[in-house]
């Protein structure tokens, strides 16, 4: 579905992502993990075209991402960022339907369907973001990303700002949602337990380079670099797996 070919990003003398070759399988969930500043979010922004690559290129479904087709490609992807990224002056309903209204594809039935799918209370659609809990904001952001039924979901630390109880609930709901929809999902997280729980494949990055990719078991039992073991051992939450 999505592949990076020698794709890298630099800002002046700073390299955010070294030239990278990586393929995201269609219908699978890939978790990008690593310490802050390792290139996870940069990689995600390259995929959706928010920033242009300094080297290489991105392919979506065999089609190279270019300025000419960028907008069309973005409409095929749903994007969720940390803390939701909702517009404070718009109600939950208006946030969810922002793009669909712009495209003339407003669909009340789809809005109701998404409320059921994400367990968001229908009577909360008239509320503004300041009137919603952290978990509800993320559900609204997820509904907005799903409104046009995209082929790809990109999630950048979607649960990072939530308390542990709410985060656990949403992790479980996300797993059920991914299994039900069967979409291609790329998830950025700092949490190895979350990556192992949600991801079919884990891609670990360090200093703008891929250190290892595989299942959680691969990383635990067959680390490709001492850093992989060091990173895993630093996350005590794995005891719960």
C-alpha positions in Angstrom: 0.0 0.0 0.0 2.7 2.6 1.1 6.4 2.5 0.5 9.3 4.8 1.1 12.2 4.7 -1.4 15.4 6.3 -0.1 13.2 8.8 1.6 15.0 11.2 4.0 14.5 14.6 5.5 17.0 17.2 6.5 16.7 20.7 8.0 19.9 22.6 7.2 22.6 20.6 8.8 20.2 18.5 10.9 19.1 15.1 9.7 15.6 14.2 11.0 15.4 11.0 8.9 18.2 9.4 7.0 17.4 7.9 3.5 15.0 5.1 4.3 13.4 2.2 2.4 10.3 0.9 4.2 7.1 -0.7 3.1 3.8 -0.7 5.0 1.6 -3.7 4.1 -2.0 -3.1 3.0 -4.5 -4.0 5.7 -1.8 -4.3 8.4 -1.0 -2.2 11.5 2.6 -0.9 11.8 3.8 0.8 14.9 6.7 3.2 14.7 8.5 3.5 18.0 11.7 5.0 19.5 12.9 7.9 21.7 11.9 11.5 21.1 13.5 13.0 18.0 14.2 9.7 16.4 12.3 10.5 13.2 8.9 8.8 13.9 6.7 11.8 13.3 8.8 13.0 10.5 8.3 9.7 8.7 4.5 10.0 9.2 4.4 13.5 7.9 6.4 12.4 4.8 3.8 9.7 4.2 0.8 12.2 4.2 2.8 14.9 2.4 2.8 17.5 5.1 6.5 17.9 4.4 8.5 17.1 1.2 11.3 14.6 1.3 14.9 15.9 0.9 15.9 12.7 -0.8 13.9 9.9 -2.3 10.1 9.6 -2.7 6.9 8.1 -1.3 4.6 5.7 -3.2 1.0 5.1 -2.3 -0.7 2.2 -4.0 2.1 2.2 -6.6 1.6 5.9 -7.4 4.4 8.3 -6.6 3.4 11.2 -4.2 3.9 14.5 -6.1 2.6 18.1 -5.6 0.2 17.4 -8.4 -1.6 14.5 -6.7 -0.9 15.5 -3.1 -4.4 16.7 -2.2 -6.1 13.7 -3.7 -3.8 11.4 -1.9 -4.4 13.1 1.4 -8.2 12.6 1.0 -7.4 8.9 1.0 -5.8 9.1 4.4 -7.1 9.8 7.9 -4.8 11.6 10.2 -5.0 11.8 14.0 -2.5 13.8 16.1 -1.8 14.0 19.8 -4.5 15.7 21.8 -6.9 15.5 18.8 -6.0 18.8 17.1 -9.6 19.9 17.2 -10.7 23.5 16.3 -11.9 25.1 19.5 -14.5 27.3 17.9 -16.3 24.4 16.2 -18.6 21.8 17.8 -17.7 18.1 17.8 -20.1 17.6 14.9 -18.6 20.5 12.9 -15.0 19.2 13.6 -15.9 15.8 12.3 -17.6 17.0 9.2 -15.2 19.8 8.3 -13.6 18.2 5.2 -16.8 16.3 4.1 -18.7 19.7 4.0 -15.9 21.3 2.1 -16.1 18.5 -0.5 -19.9 18.6 -0.6 -20.1 15.1 0.9 -21.9 15.8 4.2 -23.6 12.6 5.4 -25.7 12.6 8.6 -26.0 8.8 8.5 -22.2 8.4 8.4 -21.9 10.7 11.5 -24.3 8.5 13.4 -22.4 5.4 12.3 -19.1 6.8 13.5 -20.6 7.7 16.9 -21.5 4.0 17.3 -18.2 2.9 16.0 -16.1 5.0 18.3 -18.5 4.8 21.3 -19.0 8.6 21.3 -22.3 9.8 22.8 -24.5 11.3 20.1 -25.6 14.1 22.6 -22.0 15.2 22.7 -21.9 16.3 19.1 -23.2 19.7 19.9 -20.4 20.3 22.5 -17.2 22.3 21.9 -13.8 20.7 22.6 -13.4 22.6 25.9 -16.6 20.7 27.1 -15.2 17.3 26.2 -12.9 15.0 28.2 -9.5 13.9 26.8 -10.9 10.6 25.7 -13.9 12.2 24.0 -11.6 14.6 22.1 -9.6 11.7 20.7 -12.8 9.9 19.7 -13.9 13.1 17.8 -10.5 13.3 16.1 -10.8 9.6 15.1 -14.3 10.2 13.7 -13.0 13.1 11.7 -10.2 10.9 10.3 -12.7 8.2 9.4 -15.4 10.4 8.0 -14.5 9.9 4.3 -13.8 6.2 4.9 -10.1 6.4 4.0 -7.9 3.5 3.0 -5.1 4.5 5.4 -5.1 5.7 9.0 -2.1 7.6 10.4 -2.0 8.1 14.1 0.7 10.3 15.8 0.8 9.6 19.5 -3.0 9.6 19.7 -3.2 8.4 23.3 0.0 10.0 24.7 -1.7 12.8 26.7 -4.4 10.6 28.3 -4.4 9.1 31.8 -3.6 5.4 32.1 -7.2 4.3 32.7 -8.6 6.2 29.7 -5.6 5.1 27.6 -6.2 1.5 28.4 -9.8 1.7 27.4 -9.0 3.4 24.1 -6.3 1.0 23.3 -8.8 -1.9 23.6 -11.3 0.0 21.5 -8.7 0.9 18.8 -7.6 -2.7 18.5 -11.3 -3.8 18.0 -11.8 -1.0 15.5 -8.7 -1.9 13.5 -9.7 -5.5 13.3 -13.2 -4.6 12.2 -12.2 -2.1 9.5 -9.2 -3.8 8.2 -7.5 -0.6 7.1 -3.8 0.1 6.6 -2.7 1.8 9.9 0.6 3.5 10.8 0.8 4.3 14.5 3.5 6.4 16.2 4.0 5.7 19.9 6.7 5.9 22.6 5.1 2.9 24.5 6.4 -0.5 23.6 3.5 -2.3 25.3 1.1 -0.2 23.1 3.1 -1.0 20.0 3.1 -4.7 20.8 -0.6 -4.7 21.6 -1.8 -2.8 18.6 0.8 -3.5 15.9 1.3 -6.4 13.6 4.8 -5.1 12.9 7.0 -2.8 15.0 9.6 -0.5 13.4 12.1 0.8 15.9 14.0 4.0 15.0 17.0 5.7 16.6 18.6 9.0 15.4 16.7 9.0 12.1 17.5 5.4 11.2 15.6 2.1 11.4 17.3 -0.1 14.0 15.0 -3.2 13.6 11.6 -4.2 12.4 9.5 -7.2 13.2 7.1 -8.5 15.9 7.4 -7.8 19.6 8.8 -11.3 20.0 11.4 -10.6 17.4 12.6 -7.5 19.2 12.5 -9.2 22.6 14.1 -12.5 21.6 16.3 -11.5 18.6 17.4 -7.9 19.1 19.4 -6.6 16.1 21.2 -4.0 18.3 21.9 -3.6 22.0 19.8 -0.4 21.9 16.7 -2.5 21.2 17.2 -4.4 24.4 18.0 -1.3 26.3 14.8 0.5 25.1 12.6 -2.5 25.9 14.2 -3.0 29.4 13.5 0.7 30.1 9.8 0.2 29.7 8.6 -1.7 32.8 5.0 -1.7 31.5 6.0 -4.7 29.4 5.7 -6.8 32.5 1.9 -6.6 32.0 2.1 -8.2 28.6 
